[in-house]
Amino acid sequence: MTTAVIANTENGGYAHRKFQRLRAVVMGDEKRAERPESDTADLERRVRAGEWLKTGAVATLLGMGRTKVHTLVSSGVIGHRKIPGAPQKPQRECNPVDVLRLLEERQKAYRGESEDQS
């Protein structure tokens, strides 16, 4: 299957997953068209249990692109450890404590709560 990559000018990332869901709608594949909420619920359960997640799973959980997660890992906002593997393409797992902190911050912002409420 060929995957098209469409530049998303709103956030500077890529919207290929959204495009795949739209393509699935057109092709009549309802199961692939919907974004499974159980995936994010499962990821949240796993990270609350203390499991270290790969950057792609963290991106899905936080609702952001993998590039943004890689930036947060590189800048030290999210702690990480390297996974042994191919030296030309190292993989990283993210610290669950940092991921939970970011998840709770994003949920507070989504609900409209702020830290400076008087």
C-alpha positions as CSV (number, residue, x, y, z in Angstrom):
1,M,0.0,0.0,0.0
2,T,1.3,3.4,-0.9
3,T,1.1,6.1,1.7
4,A,0.9,9.7,0.6
5,V,2.5,12.4,2.8
6,I,0.8,15.7,2.8
7,A,2.5,18.8,4.2
8,N,0.3,20.3,7.0
9,T,0.9,24.1,6.9
10,E,-1.0,24.7,10.2
11,N,1.4,23.0,12.5
12,G,4.5,22.4,10.3
13,G,4.1,18.6,10.6
14,Y,2.7,15.9,8.4
15,A,-0.9,14.7,8.3
16,H,-0.4,11.3,6.9
17,R,-2.4,9.5,9.5
18,K,-5.3,11.8,9.0
19,F,-5.0,11.3,5.3
20,Q,-5.0,7.5,5.8
21,R,-8.2,7.8,7.8
22,L,-9.8,10.0,5.2
23,R,-8.8,7.6,2.5
24,A,-10.3,4.7,4.5
25,V,-13.6,6.7,4.7
26,V,-13.6,7.1,0.9
27,M,-12.8,3.4,0.4
28,G,-15.6,2.4,2.8
29,D,-13.3,0.8,5.5
30,E,-15.0,2.1,8.7
31,K,-12.8,0.2,11.0
32,R,-9.6,1.9,9.7
33,A,-11.4,5.2,9.4
34,E,-12.0,5.8,13.1
35,R,-9.3,6.7,15.5
36,P,-9.6,4.1,18.2
37,E,-10.0,5.7,21.6
38,S,-9.1,2.4,23.2
39,D,-5.5,2.9,21.9
40,T,-5.0,6.1,23.8
41,A,-6.8,4.7,26.9
42,D,-4.5,1.6,26.7
43,L,-1.4,3.9,26.3
44,E,-2.5,6.0,29.3
45,R,-3.0,2.9,31.4
46,R,0.4,1.6,30.4
47,V,2.2,4.9,31.2
48,R,0.4,5.2,34.6
49,A,1.6,1.7,35.4
50,G,5.2,3.0,34.9
51,E,5.9,1.5,31.5
52,W,8.5,3.3,29.3
53,L,6.9,4.1,25.9
54,K,8.6,4.7,22.5
55,T,8.3,8.2,21.1
56,G,5.6,7.2,18.6
57,A,3.4,5.9,21.3
58,V,4.0,9.1,23.4
59,A,3.0,11.2,20.4
60,T,-0.2,9.3,20.0
61,L,-1.0,9.6,23.7
62,L,-0.2,13.3,23.8
63,G,-1.9,14.1,20.5
64,M,1.1,15.6,18.9
65,G,3.5,14.6,16.1
66,R,6.5,12.4,16.6
67,T,8.8,15.2,15.5
68,K,7.5,17.4,18.4
69,V,8.1,14.5,20.8
70,H,11.7,14.0,19.4
71,T,12.2,17.8,20.0
72,L,11.0,17.5,23.6
73,V,13.3,14.5,24.2
74,S,16.3,16.2,22.6
75,S,15.8,19.3,24.7
76,G,15.5,17.4,27.9
77,V,11.8,18.1,28.7
78,I,11.1,14.3,28.5
79,G,13.7,12.0,29.9
80,H,14.6,9.0,27.8
81,R,16.8,5.9,27.6
82,K,18.2,4.4,24.4
83,I,17.0,1.0,23.2
84,P,19.7,-1.3,22.0
85,G,19.3,-1.9,18.3
86,A,20.6,-0.8,14.9
87,P,23.3,1.9,15.5
88,Q,22.2,4.0,12.5
89,K,18.7,4.3,13.8
90,P,18.6,4.3,17.6
91,Q,15.3,4.1,19.3
92,R,14.4,5.9,22.5
93,E,11.9,5.1,25.3
94,C,10.4,8.0,27.2
95,N,10.3,8.3,31.0
96,P,6.7,7.7,32.2
97,V,7.0,10.4,34.9
98,D,7.7,13.1,32.4
99,V,5.0,11.8,30.0
100,L,2.4,11.8,32.8
101,R,3.3,15.4,33.7
102,L,2.9,16.6,30.1
103,L,-0.3,14.6,29.7
104,E,-1.8,16.2,32.8
105,E,-0.7,19.7,31.7
106,R,-2.4,19.1,28.3
107,Q,-5.6,17.8,30.0
108,K,-5.7,20.9,32.3
109,A,-5.2,23.2,29.3
110,Y,-7.9,21.4,27.4
111,R,-10.3,21.8,30.3
112,G,-9.5,25.5,30.6
113,E,-7.8,25.2,34.0
114,S,-4.8,27.3,34.7
115,E,-2.2,27.3,37.5
116,D,-2.8,31.0,38.4
117,Q,-6.5,30.9,39.3
118,S,-7.3,33.4,42.0
